[in-house]
Amino acid sequence: MAIGINDLNSEQIDVLKEIGNIGAGNAITALSKMVSKKIDMRVPIVNIAEFKEVAEIVGGPETLVSGIYFNVSGDINGCIMFLIDIKSSRILVNWLMGKKDTSIEFDDIEISALKEVGNILASSYISSISTLTGLNITVSVPFLAIDMAGAIMSVPVILYGQVGDRVVLIETDFLEGTNHVRGNFFLIPDEESFEILLKSLGVI
């Protein structure tokens, strides 16, 4: 019988939180090097959520967000989403490009920069998961969309077909001076892959 969201015990949740902590730490290190700034982070919040709850988690279906998507294949299958509210997206681009722009409009160069930031952050998380689990996991090239969260959530299904009904959520706050970026990293494994992930961590 498949494991339900509410079936996870404290040990399983703690292990998933540890993945979140290590992944976020690696992401911060990579981001700091990329933007040549000292960036701190708050302790990540790691949860298991239902796919249908994701839009609410990032502020509601009408919240404008940047969504960066990756197809996941290998020992586990599914997709990754990295969702960032539009203000945080602008801060990330400003960090990378040395700007002080406040616009929520992005030109082609800025969109490419945002994709690259998402790529580095997502790769850091996936590298951590691979190291901790011993699983071979590969990700596709990034696809970026800027739209309302409700519309964004239809993209994984369109791009990659049916996805799992549960997601591993790692919510991370990046801090640099008075600038605050909140990134929501979602790993959406299919039903079989969710159990493979837990088994590889030795908690099932």
Secondary structure, DSSP 4 states (H G I P E B T S, - for coil): -PPPGGG--HHHHHHHHHHHHHHHHHHHHHHHHHHTS--EEPPPEEEEEEGGGHHHHTT-TT-EEEEEEEEEEESS-EEEEEEEEHHHHHHHHHHHHT-----S---HHHHHHHHHHHHHHHHHHHHHHHHHH---EEE---EEEEEEHHHHTTHHHHHHSS--SEEEEEEEEEEETTEEEEEEEEEEE-HHHHHHHHHHTT--
